[in-house]
């Protein structure tokens, strides 16, 4: 996806007006071949490097959350204070390197069968996604 019209359509379908700043956010998120994991802070820093302009955190936050609501991004909550966003919206597992704060995709066959023995009345399991925290071996 490297056509501005594709980005404009993605923004509009997310309920957003395609401003220059939002187009820059969209390009950084979706004009890539590999999955992109990021926090709002990471995205802000990357945008500053790429565009050499300040884009307000409110614009970044609102754009990311509109994309998430539309299903273009997935949110991975690490704890109450930290969330990552992922451009790969399929159900999949992750490593979290706690030394570098890097989120790394795991393929489905990298994790064996998971057996959840408890159920909650009136609820069904939608998906199971494993987060494996890793650290340096010192």
Secondary structure as a PSIPRED ss2 file (coil, helix, strand):
# PSIPRED VFORMAT (PSIPRED V4.0)

   1 X C   1.000  0.000  0.000
   2 X C   1.000  0.000  0.000
   3 X C   1.000  0.000  0.000
   4 X H   0.000  1.000  0.000
   5 X H   0.000  1.000  0.000
   6 X H   0.000  1.000  0.000
   7 X H   0.000  1.000  0.000
   8 X H   0.000  1.000  0.000
   9 X H   0.000  1.000  0.000
  10 X H   0.000  1.000  0.000
  11 X H   0.000  1.000  0.000
  12 X H   0.000  1.000  0.000
  13 X H   0.000  1.000  0.000
  14 X C   1.000  0.000  0.000
  15 X C   1.000  0.000  0.000
  16 X C   1.000  0.000  0.000
  17 X C   1.000  0.000  0.000
  18 X C   1.000  0.000  0.000
  19 X C   1.000  0.000  0.000
  20 X H   0.000  1.000  0.000
  21 X H   0.000  1.000  0.000
  22 X H   0.000  1.000  0.000
  23 X H   0.000  1.000  0.000
  24 X H   0.000  1.000  0.000
  25 X H   0.000  1.000  0.000
  26 X H   0.000  1.000  0.000
  27 X H   0.000  1.000  0.000
  28 X H   0.000  1.000  0.000
  29 X H   0.000  1.000  0.000
  30 X H   0.000  1.000  0.000
  31 X C   1.000  0.000  0.000
  32 X C   1.000  0.000  0.000
  33 X C   1.000  0.000  0.000
  34 X C   1.000  0.000  0.000
  35 X C   1.000  0.000  0.000
  36 X C   1.000  0.000  0.000
  37 X E   0.000  0.000  1.000
  38 X E   0.000  0.000  1.000
  39 X C   1.000  0.000  0.000
  40 X H   0.000  1.000  0.000
  41 X H   0.000  1.000  0.000
  42 X H   0.000  1.000  0.000
  43 X H   0.000  1.000  0.000
  44 X H   0.000  1.000  0.000
  45 X H   0.000  1.000  0.000
  46 X H   0.000  1.000  0.000
  47 X H   0.000  1.000  0.000
  48 X H   0.000  1.000  0.000
  49 X H   0.000  1.000  0.000
  50 X H   0.000  1.000  0.000
  51 X H   0.000  1.000  0.000
  52 X C   1.000  0.000  0.000
  53 X C   1.000  0.000  0.000
  54 X C   1.000  0.000  0.000
  55 X C   1.000  0.000  0.000
  56 X C   1.000  0.000  0.000
  57 X H   0.000  1.000  0.000
  58 X H   0.000  1.000  0.000
  59 X H   0.000  1.000  0.000
  60 X H   0.000  1.000  0.000
  61 X H   0.000  1.000  0.000
  62 X H   0.000  1.000  0.000
  63 X H   0.000  1.000  0.000
  64 X H   0.000  1.000  0.000
  65 X H   0.000  1.000  0.000
  66 X H   0.000  1.000  0.000
  67 X H   0.000  1.000  0.000
  68 X H   0.000  1.000  0.000
  69 X H   0.000  1.000  0.000
  70 X H   0.000  1.000  0.000
  71 X C   1.000  0.000  0.000
  72 X C   1.000  0.000  0.000
  73 X C   1.000  0.000  0.000
  74 X E   0.000  0.000  1.000
  75 X E   0.000  0.000  1.000
  76 X E   0.000  0.000  1.000
  77 X E   0.000  0.000  1.000
  78 X E   0.000  0.000  1.000
  79 X E   0.000  0.000  1.000
  80 X C   1.000  0.000  0.000
  81 X C   1.000  0.000  0.000
  82 X E   0.000  0.000  1.000
  83 X E   0.000  0.000  1.000
  84 X E   0.000  0.000  1.000
  85 X E   0.000  0.000  1.000
  86 X E   0.000  0.000  1.000
  87 X C   1.000  0.000  0.000
  88 X C   1.000  0.000  0.000
  89 X C   1.000  0.000  0.000
  90 X C   1.000  0.000  0.000
  91 X C   1.000  0.000  0.000
  92 X C   1.000  0.000  0.000
  93 X E   0.000  0.000  1.000
  94 X E   0.000  0.000  1.000
  95 X E   0.000  0.000  1.000
  96 X E   0.000  0.000  1.000
  97 X E   0.000  0.000  1.000
  98 X C   1.000  0.000  0.000
  99 X C   1.000  0.000  0.000
 100 X C   1.000  0.000  0.000
 101 X C   1.000  0.000  0.000
 102 X E   0.000  0.000  1.000
 103 X E   0.000  0.000  1.000
 104 X E   0.000  0.000  1.000
 105 X E   0.000  0.000  1.000
 106 X E   0.000  0.000  1.000
 107 X C   1.000  0.000  0.000
 108 X H   0.000  1.000  0.000
 109 X H   0.000  1.000  0.000
 110 X H   0.000  1.000  0.000
 111 X C   1.000  0.000  0.000
 112 X C   1.000  0.000  0.000
 113 X C   1.000  0.000  0.000
 114 X C   1.000  0.000  0.000
 115 X C   1.000  0.000  0.000
 116 X C   1.000  0.000  0.000
 117 X C   1.000  0.000  0.000
 118 X C   1.000  0.000  0.000
 119 X C   1.000  0.000  0.000
 120 X C   1.000  0.000  0.000
 121 X C   1.000  0.000  0.000
 122 X C   1.000  0.000  0.000
 123 X C   1.000  0.000  0.000
 124 X C   1.000  0.000  0.000
 125 X C   1.000  0.000  0.000
 126 X C   1.000  0.000  0.000
 127 X C   1.000  0.000  0.000
 128 X C   1.000  0.000  0.000
 129 X C   1.000  0.000  0.000
 130 X C   1.000  0.000  0.000
 131 X E   0.000  0.000  1.000
 132 X E   0.000  0.000  1.000
 133 X E   0.000  0.000  1.000
 134 X E   0.000  0.000  1.000
 135 X C   1.000  0.000  0.000
 136 X C   1.000  0.000  0.000
 137 X C   1.000  0.000  0.000
 138 X C   1.000  0.000  0.000
